[in-house]
Amino acid sequence: MSRRQLEQELAALSQRVHALGWVANHDGNITVRLGDGRYLATPTSVSKGAITAEGLIVVDGEGKLVSGKGKPFTEVALHLAVYRARPDVRAVLHAHPPTATGFSVAGIEVKSTLLAEPIVSLGATIPLVPYARPRAPEWLTNLVPFLEDADVLLLENHGVMSYGPDLETAYLRMELVEHLAKIQLVATQVGLARSIPAGDQAMLLESRTAAGLGKAARNKHSAVTAAVNGATTQPKPIPNALPTPAADPLLRAIVAEELGHLLRK
């Protein structure tokens, strides 16, 4: 994707987030890793519905303005913390989807275990990061411990932050959290928000790893890469095949659905 295409995609996502009602006023921010320690970003004090490709800015690894007419947003430090902790992440989205943000204000976790698919997509939990005053030291120290394992965070009294290998994945992860929050709210109102059985959760987490998602999969990939790089003999070719998920046909279908987006790229 060219730089121009990336700018257009970021601007379009910003406008989509605004149209969905996930942000209001000057809420929310989006960044994309460009390389060479630079990041494409939405500027502060601009409605996400008014963002254009021409209005985007570029910041460095310290959040300082490199190019563009706008100013960096305060929460850029949170985005940079994600990029430092997760080399696999190329895009970060922060917004205030109303239902999920309502849970964050109440100090209640949104459960990923209510349905099978979100366990593969997001893991066993969606961490609730404790509240911290903006720019206080705890703003980062509260966030960092969750970054290695989680792909989306519920920020107490602060909304939702999602991230991934591209803008679309970051968006889809936030969309899923908001969807789950709505389901959990209704389930609680009519009775009880029940998780699926623990045994099935464990199988789905195995499928998540097999699909190349989550901390365990990244660690495995890093170990294999290190072994190959350190090998003294020519490594054997790796078969061009998908990783094998759990044996259950339903779980295979769930993993295939989750991989569909990545395979279409």
C-alpha positions as CSV (number, residue, x, y, z in Angstrom):
1,M,0.0,0.0,0.0
2,S,1.4,3.4,-1.0
3,R,1.6,6.3,1.5
4,R,-1.2,8.0,-0.3
5,Q,-3.5,4.9,0.0
6,L,-2.6,4.6,3.7
7,E,-3.6,8.2,4.3
8,Q,-6.9,7.7,2.5
9,E,-7.6,4.6,4.5
10,L,-6.9,6.2,7.8
11,A,-9.1,9.2,6.9
12,A,-11.9,6.9,5.8
13,L,-11.7,4.9,9.1
14,S,-11.8,8.1,11.1
15,Q,-14.9,9.2,9.4
16,R,-16.5,5.7,9.8
17,V,-15.8,5.8,13.5
18,H,-17.5,9.2,13.8
19,A,-20.5,8.0,11.7
20,L,-21.0,5.0,14.0
21,G,-21.2,7.3,17.0
22,W,-18.1,5.9,18.6
23,V,-16.6,9.4,19.1
24,A,-18.0,12.9,19.6
25,N,-16.6,16.4,19.6
26,H,-12.8,15.9,19.3
27,D,-12.8,12.4,20.9
28,G,-10.6,9.5,19.7
29,N,-7.4,9.1,17.8
30,I,-5.8,6.8,15.2
31,T,-2.2,6.1,14.3
32,V,-0.3,3.9,11.8
33,R,3.3,2.9,12.0
34,L,5.2,4.2,8.9
35,G,8.6,2.8,9.7
36,D,11.9,4.6,10.6
37,G,10.4,5.6,13.9
38,R,7.6,7.7,12.3
39,Y,3.8,7.4,12.7
40,L,0.9,8.7,10.7
41,A,-1.7,10.2,13.0
42,T,-5.0,12.1,13.3
43,P,-4.3,15.6,14.8
44,T,-5.8,16.9,18.0
45,S,-8.8,19.2,18.2
46,V,-10.4,18.0,15.0
47,S,-13.6,16.1,14.8
48,K,-12.9,12.6,13.5
49,G,-15.8,13.2,11.0
50,A,-13.8,16.1,9.5
51,I,-10.5,14.3,9.1
52,T,-9.0,14.2,5.6
53,A,-5.9,12.6,4.1
54,E,-4.4,16.1,3.7
55,G,-5.1,17.0,7.3
56,L,-3.1,14.1,8.9
57,I,0.2,14.6,10.7
58,V,3.4,12.6,11.2
59,V,5.0,12.2,14.6
60,D,8.3,10.6,15.7
61,G,8.9,8.0,18.4
62,E,8.6,10.7,21.1
63,G,5.3,12.0,19.9
64,K,6.8,15.2,18.4
65,L,5.5,16.7,15.2
66,V,7.5,15.8,12.1
67,S,5.2,17.1,9.4
68,G,1.7,18.4,8.9
69,K,-0.2,21.5,10.1
70,G,-2.0,20.0,13.0
71,K,-0.8,19.2,16.5
72,P,-0.2,15.8,18.1
73,F,-2.9,14.6,20.5
74,T,-2.1,14.0,24.2
75,E,-2.8,10.3,24.2
76,V,0.0,9.7,21.6
77,A,2.1,8.4,24.5
78,L,-0.4,5.5,24.9
79,H,-0.1,4.6,21.2
80,L,3.7,4.7,21.3
81,A,3.7,2.4,24.3
82,V,1.7,-0.1,22.2
83,Y,4.1,0.1,19.3
84,R,7.1,-0.3,21.7
85,A,5.6,-3.4,23.3
86,R,4.3,-5.0,20.1
87,P,6.5,-5.0,17.0
88,D,3.7,-6.8,15.2
89,V,1.3,-3.9,15.6
90,R,1.0,-1.5,12.7
91,A,-2.2,0.4,13.7
92,V,-3.8,1.7,16.9
93,L,-7.3,3.0,17.4
94,H,-8.8,4.7,20.4
95,A,-12.4,5.6,20.6
96,H,-15.4,5.7,23.0
97,P,-18.0,3.2,21.6
98,P,-20.9,4.0,24.0
99,T,-21.8,0.5,25.4
100,A,-18.3,-0.7,25.9
101,T,-17.3,2.7,27.3
102,G,-20.2,2.5,29.7
103,F,-18.8,-0.8,31.0
104,S,-15.4,0.9,31.5
105,V,-17.1,3.8,33.5
106,A,-18.9,1.2,35.7
107,G,-15.6,-0.7,36.2
108,I,-17.0,-3.9,34.7
109,E,-15.1,-6.1,32.2
110,V,-16.6,-6.9,28.9
111,K,-16.5,-10.7,28.6
112,S,-15.0,-12.4,25.5
113,T,-16.2,-15.8,26.7
114,L,-19.9,-15.3,26.1
115,L,-19.5,-16.7,22.5
116,A,-17.0,-19.0,20.9
117,E,-15.8,-16.7,18.1
118,P,-14.5,-13.9,20.3
119,I,-12.3,-16.3,22.2
120,V,-10.4,-17.1,19.0
121,S,-10.4,-13.4,17.9
122,L,-9.6,-11.7,21.3
123,G,-8.5,-14.3,23.7
124,A,-9.8,-15.3,27.2
125,T,-10.2,-11.8,28.5
126,I,-10.5,-8.2,27.5
127,P,-8.4,-6.5,30.2
128,L,-9.9,-3.6,32.1
129,V,-7.0,-1.2,32.6
130,P,-7.3,0.8,35.9
131,Y,-8.0,4.5,35.6
132,A,-5.2,7.0,35.7
133,R,-5.2,10.7,35.4
134,P,-4.0,11.8,31.9
135,R,-0.2,12.2,31.7
136,A,0.2,10.9,35.2
137,P,3.0,8.2,35.5
138,E,0.2,5.6,36.1
139,W,-1.2,6.4,32.7
140,L,1.5,4.2,31.1
141,T,2.4,1.9,34.0
142,N,-1.2,0.7,34.3
143,L,-1.3,0.1,30.5
144,V,2.0,-1.7,29.8
145,P,1.4,-5.0,31.7
146,F,-1.5,-5.9,29.5
147,L,0.0,-5.0,26.1
148,E,1.9,-8.2,25.4
149,D,-1.0,-10.5,25.7
150,A,-4.1,-8.4,24.7
151,D,-5.2,-7.1,21.3
152,V,-7.8,-4.8,22.7
153,L,-8.1,-3.0,26.1
154,L,-11.0,-1.5,28.0
155,L,-9.6,1.7,29.6
156,E,-11.4,2.5,32.9
157,N,-13.3,5.8,32.5
158,H,-11.5,6.3,29.2
159,G,-13.0,4.1,26.4
160,V,-11.5,1.3,24.3
161,M,-8.1,0.9,22.6
162,S,-7.6,-1.7,19.9
163,Y,-4.6,-2.5,17.7
164,G,-3.4,-4.9,15.1
165,P,-1.4,-5.5,11.9
166,D,-3.5,-3.0,9.9
167,L,-6.3,-0.4,10.3
168,E,-9.1,-2.8,9.4
169,T,-8.1,-5.4,12.0
170,A,-7.9,-2.7,14.7
171,Y,-11.3,-1.5,13.7
172,L,-12.8,-5.0,13.6
173,R,-11.5,-5.7,17.1
174,M,-13.1,-2.6,18.5
175,E,-16.3,-3.4,16.7
176,L,-16.4,-6.8,18.2
177,V,-15.9,-5.4,21.8
178,E,-18.8,-3.0,21.3
179,H,-21.0,-5.9,20.0
180,L,-20.1,-8.1,23.0
181,A,-20.8,-5.2,25.4
182,K,-24.3,-4.9,23.9
183,I,-24.9,-8.6,24.2
184,Q,-23.6,-8.7,27.8
185,L,-25.8,-5.7,28.7
186,V,-28.9,-7.4,27.4
187,A,-28.0,-10.8,29.0
188,T,-27.5,-9.1,32.4
189,Q,-30.8,-7.3,32.0
190,V,-32.8,-10.4,31.3
191,G,-31.0,-12.8,33.7
192,L,-27.3,-13.7,33.6
193,A,-24.3,-13.2,31.3
194,R,-23.1,-16.8,31.1
195,S,-19.7,-17.9,29.6
196,I,-19.4,-21.0,27.5
197,P,-18.0,-24.1,29.3
198,A,-14.4,-23.9,30.5
199,G,-13.4,-27.0,28.5
200,D,-14.6,-25.4,25.3
201,Q,-12.8,-22.2,26.1
202,A,-9.5,-24.1,26.5
203,M,-10.0,-25.7,23.1
204,L,-10.8,-22.4,21.5
205,L,-7.7,-20.8,23.0
206,E,-5.7,-23.7,21.4
207,S,-7.3,-22.8,18.1
208,R,-6.4,-19.2,18.6
209,T,-2.7,-20.1,19.0
210,A,-2.9,-22.5,16.0
211,A,-4.3,-19.7,13.9
212,G,-1.3,-17.6,14.7
213,L,-3.1,-15.2,17.1
214,G,-2.1,-14.1,20.6
215,K,1.0,-14.1,22.7
216,A,1.7,-17.8,22.6
217,A,1.7,-17.9,18.8
218,R,3.9,-14.8,18.6
219,N,6.4,-16.4,21.1
220,K,6.4,-19.6,19.1
221,H,7.0,-17.7,15.9
222,S,9.9,-15.8,17.5
223,A,11.4,-19.0,18.8
224,V,11.2,-20.6,15.3
225,T,12.7,-17.6,13.7
226,A,15.6,-17.5,16.2
227,A,16.2,-21.1,15.7
228,V,16.3,-20.8,11.9
229,N,18.5,-17.7,12.0
230,G,20.9,-19.5,14.3
231,A,21.0,-22.8,12.4
232,T,24.3,-23.9,10.9
233,T,22.5,-26.0,8.3
234,Q,20.0,-25.1,5.6
235,P,16.5,-25.3,7.2
236,K,13.9,-27.5,5.6
237,P,11.3,-25.7,3.5
238,I,8.1,-24.9,5.5
239,P,5.0,-26.4,3.9
240,N,2.7,-23.9,2.4
241,A,-0.3,-24.8,4.6
242,L,-2.5,-23.3,7.3
243,P,-1.8,-24.2,10.9
244,T,-3.9,-27.0,12.2
245,P,-6.5,-26.0,14.7
246,A,-8.3,-28.2,17.2
247,A,-9.9,-31.4,15.8
248,D,-13.5,-30.4,16.4
249,P,-15.2,-29.4,13.0
250,L,-16.9,-26.4,14.6
251,L,-13.7,-25.0,16.0
252,R,-12.1,-25.5,12.6
253,A,-14.9,-23.4,11.1
254,I,-14.5,-20.7,13.7
255,V,-10.8,-20.5,13.0
256,A,-11.4,-20.4,9.3
257,E,-13.8,-17.5,9.7
258,E,-11.3,-15.6,11.8
259,L,-8.5,-16.2,9.3
260,G,-10.7,-15.1,6.4
261,H,-9.9,-11.5,6.7
262,L,-6.2,-12.0,6.8
263,L,-6.2,-14.5,4.0
264,R,-8.0,-12.1,1.7
265,K,-5.3,-9.5,2.1
